Amino acid sequence: MQWLIPGGAALSGSLQVPGDKSISHRALMFNALANGEAQIDGLLEGDDCLATARALQAMGVSITRLGTGQYHVHGVGRHGLAAPTAPLDLGNSGTSMRLFCGILAPQRFASTLVGDRSLSRRPMARVIRPLNAMGAQIAGKANRPPLTVLPTERVLAVRYGMPVASAQVKSAILLAALYADGETQVSEPAPTRDHTERMLAAMGVPIAVDADRHLISLTGPADLQPLSVSVPGDPSSAMFFVVAATLAAPSGVTIRGVGVNPTRIGALEILRHMGARIEIRNRRDVGGEPVADLHVQQAELTAIDVPEALVPLAIDEFPVLFVAAANARGVTRFNAIGELRHKESDRIAVMIRGLRAMGITCEESDDAAVITGGPSRGAEIDAEDDHRIAMAFAVAGLTASQPLILAGTETVATSFPGFVTSCGSLGWTIEEMSK
Ligand code: S3P
């Protein structure tokens, strides 16, 4: 599927974005391991979360769709999963693959985890190493999927200092620690999204967070109580509209019901440093997660040196932050962003290639990018089957002097089904053309 994005649209109005991907995965997985029944509302019905649901169903968990985004999960308890009879296909989803490693590592049955072409290229040593140190037996050729997980009699508590800031790795270790005797301690080099800690605590798991030392402790073995969850709107999906409105919404845009967990909104802070006008309104708490409405008005952006401390808190937003930089006055520098090379695509390389095709001056090195803001032209760009690259270039098309043609957009359904319709609701028309 190709998109044609005509330049020069003006956005206005209000919208809601689909449910948070990270929280949706966790609500399904953790409730599947709980002793009892729960209801999830606002679940993201994107391909990634549906892959998680199917994998759990393949291990005997009953998950029933009650309506749009509304699911009933009948937990089987920590020891209630059944051996899958076929490899578990996790599609494009790194979160599913890494968190399932943590859940499956302590099981007494063997399993195999597979993914699509993009997922099969992604590094898994970061999760295999700590889990195998706990006594698991996980292996993959060159530490990449497909992964085989051998049966384990028991896993051991560990103290582990993570070399990379990764919420997925942290979560995998904490999930395995639910099965280990004693206290597991995980420390992160910098804070990452904390949905696992919040949800496990709400499910009655003894978990403690030392925020100053970026240290999380969990005492196992620990059972989970079911937790009915209302999933907030995904701030990562909202951010495409935050940047779009900053560039092209003379009368403003409101995005309702967005998760504003401080570990997820580094991009808002970066954009504010650049001069964006974003108001956080109507803050409330929904099931242990902070939620608010974002009101965004058009603004002129100025280049900055992006503070490195904000990188893990904005990790999924860099494609659209690059687009903001391409529209800012001056030279924006992004440092310590090497992790972007290990996402659904090499996001530094793919973004720089596309922005150059649009006439933007930019440079990349191993773990950095430098982007000089300026006028852009239309181009034909391949999003390389990376959902966030596709949506970021849709935003870039708003200010280009000619239409942008974007290929490789199908994976947008992994995190934002209905993206094109949502754009249309704000007066921003994207034409979908089958190739
Ligand atoms: C996620 C964590 C992040 C993020 C991904 C979702 C999660 O990855 O990029 O989209 O749900 O834990 P890392 O933790 O590997 O940085």
Residues whose N, C-alpha, C, O or C-beta is under 5 A from the ligand:
A	BS01	S3P	S22 T95 A165 S166 A167 Q168 V169 I315 D316
